[in-house]
Amino acid sequence: MKDWVGNNKSIFVCNGASNHSNSERQSDDYYATDPKAIHKLCAVEKFTPIVWECACGAGHMVQALKENGYKVMASDIVDRGCPHTLVLNFFDRKIGCTCDIITNPPYKYAKEFVEHALDIVDDGRKVAMFLKLTFWKVNHARHYSRNIHRKRYGYFRRGYCVRQTVSLISVMVRR
């Protein structure tokens, strides 16, 4: 029997713990989120009446947030068809944000999205990010825990993201 020999990506692909893939990634790391995930999040977490979805894509999360009674400011780096999308780069926003931010960030920029969102939201505002389960281990959870109160919801199962697995929702409150 021949031994199996993998390459340097093999362990990550087998564990599902990385974005290493043999197939081409979506443009701008865009992966739509199933609205069921938002409905489940809204059942356990309350947000400001107006929320900002800063990587709105085609608007799956925007619609689900509206169905849960929120007014939504939708923006993205490109227009992917979400009605009333403000086309802007999230990182260009430098002033305070009085509303909560809820998004599924491009995974290759997840750390930057979390840091920037926490920098611009006002004290007491929430930042809810759909992140890979490994995010907090890789990105030094202790660094964030000094500045924020953090809750994690790990009940979202495979299949809630249209093209990619979402394992964890982190809700952070800036102190």
C-alpha positions in Angstrom: 0.0 0.0 0.0 1.3 3.4 -1.0 1.8 6.0 1.7 -0.1 9.3 1.3 2.1 12.3 0.8 0.6 15.7 0.9 2.0 19.1 0.2 2.5 22.1 2.6 -1.2 23.0 2.5 -2.5 19.5 3.2 -2.9 19.7 6.9 -4.8 23.0 6.6 -7.1 21.8 3.9 -7.9 18.6 5.8 -8.7 20.4 9.0 -10.7 23.2 7.3 -8.7 25.6 9.4 -7.3 27.8 6.7 -8.2 29.5 3.5 -5.6 27.4 1.6 -7.4 26.0 -1.4 -6.8 24.4 -4.7 -9.5 26.5 -6.3 -9.4 30.2 -7.1 -10.7 32.5 -4.4 -13.6 34.8 -5.1 -12.9 38.3 -6.3 -12.2 40.6 -3.3 -12.6 37.5 -1.0 -16.4 37.8 -1.4 -18.5 35.0 0.1 -22.2 35.6 0.7 -23.7 34.8 4.1 -26.9 32.8 4.5 -29.6 35.1 6.1 -30.3 32.3 8.7 -27.1 33.2 10.5 -28.4 36.8 11.0 -31.8 35.6 12.2 -30.1 33.4 14.7 -27.8 36.2 15.9 -30.7 38.7 16.2 -32.5 36.2 18.4 -29.8 36.4 21.0 -28.2 39.8 20.6 -29.7 43.3 20.3 -28.2 46.1 18.3 -28.7 49.9 17.8 -31.8 50.7 15.7 -29.5 51.6 12.8 -26.6 49.3 11.9 -23.8 49.5 9.4 -23.1 46.5 7.1 -19.7 47.6 5.8 -19.1 44.6 3.4 -22.6 44.1 2.2 -22.0 42.2 -1.0 -25.3 41.4 -2.7 -27.3 42.3 0.4 -28.1 38.9 2.0 -27.3 40.2 5.5 -28.8 43.6 4.9 -32.2 42.0 4.0 -32.1 39.7 7.0 -31.3 42.7 9.3 -34.2 44.6 7.9 -36.5 41.7 8.5 -35.4 41.8 12.1 -36.4 45.4 12.4 -33.1 47.2 11.8 -32.4 50.1 9.5 -29.2 49.3 7.6 -26.5 51.5 6.1 -25.1 49.2 3.4 -21.6 49.8 1.9 -19.0 47.8 0.1 -15.8 48.4 -1.9 -17.7 47.6 -5.1 -21.4 47.5 -6.0 -22.5 43.8 -6.0 -26.2 44.6 -6.5 -27.4 45.4 -3.0 -30.0 48.1 -3.3 -28.8 51.5 -2.0 -25.2 50.4 -1.5 -22.8 53.2 -0.7 -19.6 52.3 -2.6 -16.7 53.0 -0.3 -13.6 51.5 1.2 -14.4 50.7 4.8 -10.9 51.7 5.8 -11.4 55.2 4.4 -13.9 55.9 7.2 -11.8 57.7 9.9 -14.4 59.4 12.1 -16.6 58.0 14.8 -19.5 55.6 14.2 -22.5 56.0 16.5 -24.2 52.8 15.2 -23.3 49.1 15.6 -21.3 47.4 12.8 -22.3 43.9 11.7 -20.5 42.2 8.8 -18.9 39.1 7.3 -15.5 40.6 6.5 -13.3 39.3 3.7 -11.3 36.7 5.6 -8.0 37.8 4.3 -8.6 41.2 5.9 -10.5 40.0 9.0 -8.0 41.3 11.5 -7.9 44.7 9.8 -11.7 44.9 9.7 -12.0 44.0 13.5 -9.3 46.5 14.4 -10.7 49.3 12.3 -14.2 48.8 13.4 -13.2 48.9 17.0 -11.2 52.1 16.3 -14.1 54.0 14.7 -17.2 52.9 16.8 -18.1 55.0 19.8 -17.8 53.7 23.3 -20.6 51.2 24.1 -21.2 50.3 20.4 -21.1 46.8 19.2 -19.1 45.2 16.4 -20.4 41.8 15.2 -18.1 39.9 12.9 -18.5 36.6 11.2 -15.1 35.0 11.7 -13.3 31.7 11.3 -13.1 29.7 14.5 -9.3 30.1 14.4 -9.4 33.9 14.3 -9.0 34.5 18.1 -6.1 32.0 18.4 -4.2 33.4 15.5 -4.9 37.1 16.3 -3.9 37.4 19.9 -7.2 37.4 21.8 -5.5 39.0 24.8 -4.7 42.1 22.8 -8.4 42.6 22.1 -9.7 41.6 25.5 -8.0 44.7 27.1 -10.1 47.1 25.1 -13.4 45.3 24.6 -16.0 43.1 26.1 -16.4 40.1 23.8 -19.0 37.4 23.4 -18.7 34.6 21.0 -21.5 32.5 19.5 -20.3 29.2 18.1 -23.6 27.6 17.3 -23.6 28.4 13.6 -23.0 25.2 11.7 -21.5 24.5 8.3 -23.7 25.6 5.4 -24.7 29.0 6.8 -22.4 30.7 4.5 -23.2 30.3 0.9 -19.7 29.5 -0.3 -17.6 29.2 2.8 -18.0 27.9 6.4 -18.6 30.4 9.1 -17.7 28.9 12.5 -18.0 31.8 14.9 -19.8 35.1 15.4 -17.9 37.5 17.6 -19.8 40.4 19.2 -17.4 43.0 20.7 -18.4 46.0 22.7 -16.0 48.9 22.8 -15.5 50.1 26.4 
